[in-house]
Amino acid sequence: MAKCEICEKSVSHGNKISIARSHVSRRTTRTFKPNLRRVKALVNGDTKTISVCAKCLRSGKVERA
């Protein structure tokens, strides 16, 4: 399952709306997946490969090895 190991961000669900965007337009469900990267990071002094979202990488929550 797609999940960030730092902030626990995972797949969320919503609606896909047609281009017309009228009141009567049909809606189908879609999934929003997090932008995950496989990164070698320092975890408790050890180097491990973890899945981290791009937002955590940019904000500096992860110390890369």
Distance bins in CASP14 RR format, pairs under 12 A and 6 or more apart:
PFRMAT RR
TARGET T0000
AUTHOR 0000-0000-0000
RMODE 2
METHOD distances of the structure
MODEL  1
1 8 0 0 0 0 0 1 0 0 0 0 0
1 9 0 0 0 0 0 1 0 0 0 0 0
1 10 1 0 0 1 0 0 0 0 0 0 0
1 11 1 0 0 1 0 0 0 0 0 0 0
1 31 0 0 0 0 0 1 0 0 0 0 0
1 33 0 0 0 0 0 1 0 0 0 0 0
1 34 0 0 0 0 0 1 0 0 0 0 0
1 36 0 0 0 0 0 1 0 0 0 0 0
1 51 0 0 0 0 1 0 0 0 0 0 0
2 8 0 0 0 0 0 1 0 0 0 0 0
2 9 0 0 0 0 1 0 0 0 0 0 0
2 10 1 0 0 1 0 0 0 0 0 0 0
2 11 1 0 1 0 0 0 0 0 0 0 0
2 12 0 0 0 0 0 1 0 0 0 0 0
2 31 0 0 0 0 1 0 0 0 0 0 0
2 32 0 0 0 0 0 1 0 0 0 0 0
2 33 1 0 1 0 0 0 0 0 0 0 0
2 34 1 0 1 0 0 0 0 0 0 0 0
2 35 0 0 0 0 1 0 0 0 0 0 0
2 36 1 0 1 0 0 0 0 0 0 0 0
2 37 0 0 0 0 0 1 0 0 0 0 0
2 38 0 0 0 0 0 1 0 0 0 0 0
2 51 1 0 0 1 0 0 0 0 0 0 0
2 52 0 0 0 0 0 1 0 0 0 0 0
2 53 0 0 0 0 1 0 0 0 0 0 0
3 9 1 0 0 1 0 0 0 0 0 0 0
3 10 1 0 1 0 0 0 0 0 0 0 0
3 11 1 0 0 1 0 0 0 0 0 0 0
3 12 0 0 0 0 0 1 0 0 0 0 0
3 33 0 0 0 0 0 1 0 0 0 0 0
3 34 1 0 0 1 0 0 0 0 0 0 0
3 36 0 0 0 0 1 0 0 0 0 0 0
3 50 0 0 0 0 0 1 0 0 0 0 0
3 51 1 0 0 1 0 0 0 0 0 0 0
3 52 0 0 0 0 0 1 0 0 0 0 0
3 53 0 0 0 0 1 0 0 0 0 0 0
3 56 0 0 0 0 0 1 0 0 0 0 0
4 10 1 0 0 1 0 0 0 0 0 0 0
4 11 0 0 0 0 0 1 0 0 0 0 0
4 33 0 0 0 0 0 1 0 0 0 0 0
4 34 1 0 1 0 0 0 0 0 0 0 0
4 35 0 0 0 0 1 0 0 0 0 0 0
4 36 1 0 0 1 0 0 0 0 0 0 0
4 37 0 0 0 0 1 0 0 0 0 0 0
4 38 0 0 0 0 0 1 0 0 0 0 0
4 39 0 0 0 0 0 1 0 0 0 0 0
4 41 0 0 0 0 0 1 0 0 0 0 0
4 50 0 0 0 0 1 0 0 0 0 0 0
4 51 1 0 0 1 0 0 0 0 0 0 0
4 52 1 0 1 0 0 0 0 0 0 0 0
4 53 1 0 1 0 0 0 0 0 0 0 0
4 54 0 0 0 0 1 0 0 0 0 0 0
4 55 0 0 0 0 1 0 0 0 0 0 0
4 56 1 0 0 1 0 0 0 0 0 0 0
4 57 0 0 0 0 1 0 0 0 0 0 0
4 59 0 0 0 0 0 1 0 0 0 0 0
4 61 0 0 0 0 1 0 0 0 0 0 0
4 62 0 0 0 0 1 0 0 0 0 0 0
5 34 0 0 0 0 0 1 0 0 0 0 0
5 36 0 0 0 0 1 0 0 0 0 0 0
5 37 0 0 0 0 0 1 0 0 0 0 0
5 38 0 0 0 0 0 1 0 0 0 0 0
5 39 0 0 0 0 1 0 0 0 0 0 0
5 41 0 0 0 0 1 0 0 0 0 0 0
5 43 0 0 0 0 1 0 0 0 0 0 0
5 48 0 0 0 0 1 0 0 0 0 0 0
5 49 0 0 0 0 0 1 0 0 0 0 0
5 50 1 0 1 0 0 0 0 0 0 0 0
5 51 1 0 1 0 0 0 0 0 0 0 0
5 52 1 0 0 1 0 0 0 0 0 0 0
5 53 0 0 0 0 1 0 0 0 0 0 0
5 56 0 0 0 0 1 0 0 0 0 0 0
5 57 0 0 0 0 0 1 0 0 0 0 0
5 61 0 0 0 0 0 1 0 0 0 0 0
5 62 0 0 0 0 1 0 0 0 0 0 0
6 34 0 0 0 0 0 1 0 0 0 0 0
6 36 0 0 0 0 0 1 0 0 0 0 0
6 37 0 0 0 0 0 1 0 0 0 0 0
6 39 0 0 0 0 1 0 0 0 0 0 0
6 41 0 0 0 0 1 0 0 0 0 0 0
6 43 0 0 0 0 1 0 0 0 0 0 0
6 50 1 0 0 1 0 0 0 0 0 0 0
6 51 0 0 0 0 1 0 0 0 0 0 0
6 52 1 0 1 0 0 0 0 0 0 0 0
6 53 1 0 0 1 0 0 0 0 0 0 0
6 54 0 0 0 0 0 1 0 0 0 0 0
6 55 0 0 0 0 1 0 0 0 0 0 0
6 56 1 0 1 0 0 0 0 0 0 0 0
6 57 0 0 0 0 1 0 0 0 0 0 0
6 58 0 0 0 0 0 1 0 0 0 0 0
6 59 0 0 0 0 1 0 0 0 0 0 0
6 60 0 0 0 0 1 0 0 0 0 0 0
6 61 1 0 1 0 0 0 0 0 0 0 0
6 62 1 0 0 1 0 0 0 0 0 0 0
6 63 0 0 0 0 0 1 0 0 0 0 0
7 34 0 0 0 0 1 0 0 0 0 0 0
7 36 0 0 0 0 0 1 0 0 0 0 0
7 50 0 0 0 0 0 1 0 0 0 0 0
7 51 0 0 0 0 0 1 0 0 0 0 0
7 52 0 0 0 0 1 0 0 0 0 0 0
7 53 1 0 0 1 0 0 0 0 0 0 0
7 54 0 0 0 0 0 1 0 0 0 0 0
7 55 1 0 0 1 0 0 0 0 0 0 0
7 56 1 0 1 0 0 0 0 0 0 0 0
7 57 0 0 0 0 0 1 0 0 0 0 0
7 58 0 0 0 0 0 1 0 0 0 0 0
7 59 0 0 0 0 1 0 0 0 0 0 0
7 60 0 0 0 0 0 1 0 0 0 0 0
7 61 1 0 0 1 0 0 0 0 0 0 0
7 62 0 0 0 0 0 1 0 0 0 0 0
8 34 0 0 0 0 1 0 0 0 0 0 0
8 51 0 0 0 0 0 1 0 0 0 0 0
8 52 0 0 0 0 0 1 0 0 0 0 0
8 53 0 0 0 0 1 0 0 0 0 0 0
8 56 0 0 0 0 0 1 0 0 0 0 0
9 32 0 0 0 0 0 1 0 0 0 0 0
9 33 0 0 0 0 1 0 0 0 0 0 0
9 34 1 0 1 0 0 0 0 0 0 0 0
9 35 0 0 0 0 1 0 0 0 0 0 0
9 36 0 0 0 0 1 0 0 0 0 0 0
9 51 0 0 0 0 0 1 0 0 0 0 0
9 52 0 0 0 0 1 0 0 0 0 0 0
9 53 1 0 1 0 0 0 0 0 0 0 0
9 54 0 0 0 0 0 1 0 0 0 0 0
9 55 1 0 0 1 0 0 0 0 0 0 0
9 56 0 0 0 0 1 0 0 0 0 0 0
9 61 0 0 0 0 0 1 0 0 0 0 0
10 31 0 0 0 0 0 1 0 0 0 0 0
10 32 0 0 0 0 1 0 0 0 0 0 0
10 33 0 0 0 0 1 0 0 0 0 0 0
10 34 1 0 0 1 0 0 0 0 0 0 0
10 36 0 0 0 0 1 0 0 0 0 0 0
10 51 0 0 0 0 0 1 0 0 0 0 0
10 53 0 0 0 0 1 0 0 0 0 0 0
11 29 0 0 0 0 0 1 0 0 0 0 0
11 30 0 0 0 0 0 1 0 0 0 0 0
11 31 1 0 1 0 0 0 0 0 0 0 0
11 32 1 0 0 1 0 0 0 0 0 0 0
11 33 1 0 1 0 0 0 0 0 0 0 0
11 34 1 0 0 1 0 0 0 0 0 0 0
11 35 0 0 0 0 0 1 0 0 0 0 0
11 36 0 0 0 0 0 1 0 0 0 0 0
11 53 0 0 0 0 0 1 0 0 0 0 0
12 29 0 0 0 0 0 1 0 0 0 0 0
12 30 0 0 0 0 1 0 0 0 0 0 0
12 31 1 0 0 1 0 0 0 0 0 0 0
12 32 1 0 1 0 0 0 0 0 0 0 0
12 33 0 0 0 0 1 0 0 0 0 0 0
12 34 0 0 0 0 1 0 0 0 0 0 0
13 28 0 0 0 0 0 1 0 0 0 0 0
13 29 1 0 1 0 0 0 0 0 0 0 0
13 30 1 0 0 1 0 0 0 0 0 0 0
13 31 1 0 1 0 0 0 0 0 0 0 0
13 32 1 0 0 1 0 0 0 0 0 0 0
13 33 0 0 0 0 0 1 0 0 0 0 0
14 27 0 0 0 0 1 0 0 0 0 0 0
14 28 0 0 0 0 1 0 0 0 0 0 0
14 29 1 0 1 0 0 0 0 0 0 0 0
14 30 1 0 1 0 0 0 0 0 0 0 0
14 31 1 0 0 1 0 0 0 0 0 0 0
14 32 1 0 0 1 0 0 0 0 0 0 0
14 33 0 0 0 0 0 1 0 0 0 0 0
15 21 0 0 0 0 0 1 0 0 0 0 0
15 25 0 0 0 0 0 1 0 0 0 0 0
15 26 0 0 0 0 1 0 0 0 0 0 0
15 27 1 0 1 0 0 0 0 0 0 0 0
15 28 1 0 0 1 0 0 0 0 0 0 0
15 29 1 0 0 1 0 0 0 0 0 0 0
15 30 1 0 0 1 0 0 0 0 0 0 0
15 31 0 0 0 0 0 1 0 0 0 0 0
15 32 0 0 0 0 0 1 0 0 0 0 0
16 25 0 0 0 0 0 1 0 0 0 0 0
16 26 0 0 0 0 1 0 0 0 0 0 0
16 27 1 0 0 1 0 0 0 0 0 0 0
16 28 1 0 1 0 0 0 0 0 0 0 0
16 29 1 0 0 1 0 0 0 0 0 0 0
16 30 1 0 1 0 0 0 0 0 0 0 0
16 31 0 0 0 0 1 0 0 0 0 0 0
16 32 0 0 0 0 0 1 0 0 0 0 0
17 23 0 0 0 0 0 1 0 0 0 0 0
17 24 0 0 0 0 0 1 0 0 0 0 0
17 25 1 0 1 0 0 0 0 0 0 0 0
17 26 0 0 0 0 1 0 0 0 0 0 0
17 27 1 0 1 0 0 0 0 0 0 0 0
17 28 0 0 0 0 1 0 0 0 0 0 0
17 29 0 0 0 0 0 1 0 0 0 0 0
17 30 0 0 0 0 1 0 0 0 0 0 0
18 24 0 0 0 0 1 0 0 0 0 0 0
18 25 1 0 1 0 0 0 0 0 0 0 0
18 26 1 0 0 1 0 0 0 0 0 0 0
18 27 1 0 0 1 0 0 0 0 0 0 0
18 28 0 0 0 0 1 0 0 0 0 0 0
19 25 0 0 0 0 1 0 0 0 0 0 0
19 26 0 0 0 0 0 1 0 0 0 0 0
20 26 0 0 0 0 1 0 0 0 0 0 0
20 27 0 0 0 0 0 1 0 0 0 0 0
21 27 0 0 0 0 0 1 0 0 0 0 0
33 51 0 0 0 0 0 1 0 0 0 0 0
33 53 0 0 0 0 0 1 0 0 0 0 0
33 54 0 0 0 0 0 1 0 0 0 0 0
34 51 0 0 0 0 1 0 0 0 0 0 0
34 52 0 0 0 0 1 0 0 0 0 0 0
34 53 1 0 1 0 0 0 0 0 0 0 0
34 54 0 0 0 0 1 0 0 0 0 0 0
34 55 0 0 0 0 1 0 0 0 0 0 0
34 56 0 0 0 0 1 0 0 0 0 0 0
34 57 0 0 0 0 0 1 0 0 0 0 0
35 51 0 0 0 0 0 1 0 0 0 0 0
35 52 0 0 0 0 1 0 0 0 0 0 0
35 53 1 0 1 0 0 0 0 0 0 0 0
35 54 1 0 1 0 0 0 0 0 0 0 0
35 55 1 0 0 1 0 0 0 0 0 0 0
35 56 0 0 0 0 0 1 0 0 0 0 0
35 57 0 0 0 0 1 0 0 0 0 0 0
35 58 0 0 0 0 0 1 0 0 0 0 0
36 50 0 0 0 0 1 0 0 0 0 0 0
36 51 1 0 1 0 0 0 0 0 0 0 0
36 52 1 0 0 1 0 0 0 0 0 0 0
36 53 1 0 1 0 0 0 0 0 0 0 0
36 54 1 0 0 1 0 0 0 0 0 0 0
36 55 0 0 0 0 0 1 0 0 0 0 0
36 56 0 0 0 0 1 0 0 0 0 0 0
36 57 0 0 0 0 1 0 0 0 0 0 0
37 49 0 0 0 0 0 1 0 0 0 0 0
37 50 0 0 0 0 1 0 0 0 0 0 0
37 51 1 0 0 1 0 0 0 0 0 0 0
37 52 1 0 1 0 0 0 0 0 0 0 0
37 53 1 0 0 1 0 0 0 0 0 0 0
37 54 1 0 0 1 0 0 0 0 0 0 0
37 55 0 0 0 0 0 1 0 0 0 0 0
37 56 0 0 0 0 1 0 0 0 0 0 0
37 57 1 0 0 1 0 0 0 0 0 0 0
37 58 0 0 0 0 0 1 0 0 0 0 0
37 62 0 0 0 0 1 0 0 0 0 0 0
37 64 0 0 0 0 0 1 0 0 0 0 0
38 48 0 0 0 0 0 1 0 0 0 0 0
38 49 1 0 1 0 0 0 0 0 0 0 0
38 50 1 0 0 1 0 0 0 0 0 0 0
38 51 1 0 0 1 0 0 0 0 0 0 0
38 52 0 0 0 0 1 0 0 0 0 0 0
38 53 0 0 0 0 0 1 0 0 0 0 0
38 54 0 0 0 0 0 1 0 0 0 0 0
38 57 0 0 0 0 0 1 0 0 0 0 0
38 62 0 0 0 0 0 1 0 0 0 0 0
38 64 0 0 0 0 0 1 0 0 0 0 0
39 47 0 0 0 0 0 1 0 0 0 0 0
39 48 0 0 0 0 1 0 0 0 0 0 0
39 49 1 0 0 1 0 0 0 0 0 0 0
39 50 1 0 0 1 0 0 0 0 0 0 0
39 51 1 0 0 1 0 0 0 0 0 0 0
39 52 1 0 1 0 0 0 0 0 0 0 0
39 53 0 0 0 0 0 1 0 0 0 0 0
39 54 0 0 0 0 0 1 0 0 0 0 0
39 56 0 0 0 0 1 0 0 0 0 0 0
39 57 1 0 0 1 0 0 0 0 0 0 0
39 60 0 0 0 0 0 1 0 0 0 0 0
39 61 0 0 0 0 0 1 0 0 0 0 0
39 62 1 0 0 1 0 0 0 0 0 0 0
39 63 0 0 0 0 0 1 0 0 0 0 0
39 64 1 0 0 1 0 0 0 0 0 0 0
39 65 0 0 0 0 1 0 0 0 0 0 0
40 46 0 0 0 0 0 1 0 0 0 0 0
40 47 1 0 1 0 0 0 0 0 0 0 0
40 48 1 0 0 1 0 0 0 0 0 0 0
40 49 1 0 1 0 0 0 0 0 0 0 0
40 50 0 0 0 0 1 0 0 0 0 0 0
40 51 0 0 0 0 0 1 0 0 0 0 0
40 52 0 0 0 0 0 1 0 0 0 0 0
40 62 0 0 0 0 1 0 0 0 0 0 0
40 63 0 0 0 0 0 1 0 0 0 0 0
40 64 1 0 0 1 0 0 0 0 0 0 0
40 65 1 0 1 0 0 0 0 0 0 0 0
41 47 1 0 0 1 0 0 0 0 0 0 0
41 48 1 0 0 1 0 0 0 0 0 0 0
41 49 1 0 0 1 0 0 0 0 0 0 0
41 50 1 0 1 0 0 0 0 0 0 0 0
41 51 0 0 0 0 0 1 0 0 0 0 0
41 52 1 0 0 1 0 0 0 0 0 0 0
41 56 0 0 0 0 1 0 0 0 0 0 0
41 57 0 0 0 0 1 0 0 0 0 0 0
41 60 0 0 0 0 0 1 0 0 0 0 0
41 61 0 0 0 0 1 0 0 0 0 0 0
41 62 1 0 1 0 0 0 0 0 0 0 0
41 63 1 0 0 1 0 0 0 0 0 0 0
41 64 1 0 1 0 0 0 0 0 0 0 0
41 65 1 0 1 0 0 0 0 0 0 0 0
42 48 0 0 0 0 1 0 0 0 0 0 0
42 49 0 0 0 0 0 1 0 0 0 0 0
42 50 0 0 0 0 0 1 0 0 0 0 0
42 62 0 0 0 0 1 0 0 0 0 0 0
42 63 1 0 1 0 0 0 0 0 0 0 0
42 64 1 0 0 1 0 0 0 0 0 0 0
42 65 1 0 1 0 0 0 0 0 0 0 0
43 49 0 0 0 0 1 0 0 0 0 0 0
43 50 1 0 0 1 0 0 0 0 0 0 0
43 52 0 0 0 0 0 1 0 0 0 0 0
43 62 0 0 0 0 1 0 0 0 0 0 0
43 63 0 0 0 0 1 0 0 0 0 0 0
43 64 0 0 0 0 0 1 0 0 0 0 0
43 65 0 0 0 0 1 0 0 0 0 0 0
44 50 0 0 0 0 0 1 0 0 0 0 0
44 63 0 0 0 0 0 1 0 0 0 0 0
45 63 0 0 0 0 1 0 0 0 0 0 0
45 65 0 0 0 0 1 0 0 0 0 0 0
46 63 0 0 0 0 0 1 0 0 0 0 0
46 65 0 0 0 0 1 0 0 0 0 0 0
47 63 0 0 0 0 0 1 0 0 0 0 0
47 64 0 0 0 0 1 0 0 0 0 0 0
47 65 1 0 1 0 0 0 0 0 0 0 0
48 62 0 0 0 0 0 1 0 0 0 0 0
48 63 0 0 0 0 0 1 0 0 0 0 0
48 64 0 0 0 0 0 1 0 0 0 0 0
48 65 0 0 0 0 1 0 0 0 0 0 0
49 62 0 0 0 0 0 1 0 0 0 0 0
49 64 0 0 0 0 0 1 0 0 0 0 0
49 65 0 0 0 0 1 0 0 0 0 0 0
50 56 0 0 0 0 0 1 0 0 0 0 0
50 57 0 0 0 0 0 1 0 0 0 0 0
50 61 0 0 0 0 0 1 0 0 0 0 0
50 62 1 0 0 1 0 0 0 0 0 0 0
50 63 0 0 0 0 0 1 0 0 0 0 0
50 64 0 0 0 0 0 1 0 0 0 0 0
50 65 0 0 0 0 0 1 0 0 0 0 0
51 57 0 0 0 0 0 1 0 0 0 0 0
51 62 0 0 0 0 0 1 0 0 0 0 0
52 58 0 0 0 0 0 1 0 0 0 0 0
52 59 0 0 0 0 0 1 0 0 0 0 0
52 60 0 0 0 0 1 0 0 0 0 0 0
52 61 0 0 0 0 1 0 0 0 0 0 0
52 62 1 0 1 0 0 0 0 0 0 0 0
52 63 0 0 0 0 0 1 0 0 0 0 0
52 64 0 0 0 0 1 0 0 0 0 0 0
53 59 0 0 0 0 1 0 0 0 0 0 0
53 60 0 0 0 0 0 1 0 0 0 0 0
53 61 0 0 0 0 1 0 0 0 0 0 0
53 62 0 0 0 0 1 0 0 0 0 0 0
54 60 0 0 0 0 0 1 0 0 0 0 0
54 61 0 0 0 0 0 1 0 0 0 0 0
54 62 0 0 0 0 0 1 0 0 0 0 0
55 61 0 0 0 0 1 0 0 0 0 0 0
55 62 0 0 0 0 0 1 0 0 0 0 0
56 62 1 0 1 0 0 0 0 0 0 0 0
56 63 0 0 0 0 0 1 0 0 0 0 0
56 64 0 0 0 0 0 1 0 0 0 0 0
57 63 0 0 0 0 0 1 0 0 0 0 0
57 64 0 0 0 0 1 0 0 0 0 0 0
END
